[in-house]
């Protein structure tokens, strides 16, 4: 493995590490539009949105998480909020939030704002 | 369609590989994208802009960014009667309305308020290859052919010719 490959691997594993005490915010370069109850997300690259290659759809509950990424609350706080809204077990909700955050980070749709704790 | 999060989860994000979207949804996405100053790359369906834009071509629609002369441009606009998203060419422009018409159709779309024009086609791709798309002199040539119905006549003559050929083939296969 070359040093560049090593570095890339280290960076990508760092980027994907989701911390429940961290705060996340959707990136500015994307279009998120509510269409017929679902959230359609189009990432923007070099000023261009591409319906032919990259488009994502969040269902109603996925959207509920997305809406809570306000750059102020930690994932733990979001999970607590959602456990009230969805009357679910907080641990399960934390697990779901961690998974979805990981996916959104991987697709560069979210950024970590800071570490609150 | 590929599910990214496992299906047991209540929360899901799905990446669309073949995105099927209604005209209304496409219109909303285009409006949102252009209003933020971004361009949108999308697949077009239909033959009304043949031969310049063909069925299944991919176009990039960009914001007009203060452009005041739309004459000859292939524009994405909201049809005032059907409220559908259409891509056709501006053939005349007056103070606050434009006359818009598809390259291969004989009828105009009507008098379209300029505020209904969302953006212009700036790039064209066919079979994964970028195509030259008339933005300079090509825009004037396409405008001339549109206004004189040359494209429409050729398109309908071609359609008729292919129908005659198909009928002839069907007849000969019946005789065999």
Interface residues (C-beta under 8 A of the other chain):
Chain A: X31 X33 X35 X36 X40 X42 X44 X47 X48 X49 X50 X51 X52 X54 X55 X56 X57 X58 X59 X61 X62 X64 X65 X86 X88 X96 X97 X99 X100 X103 X104
Chain B: X4 X5 X6 X9 X10 X11 X12 X13 X14 X15 X16 X19 X21 X25 X26 X28 X29 X32 X33 X36 X37 X38 X39 X40 X41 X42 X43 X58 X60
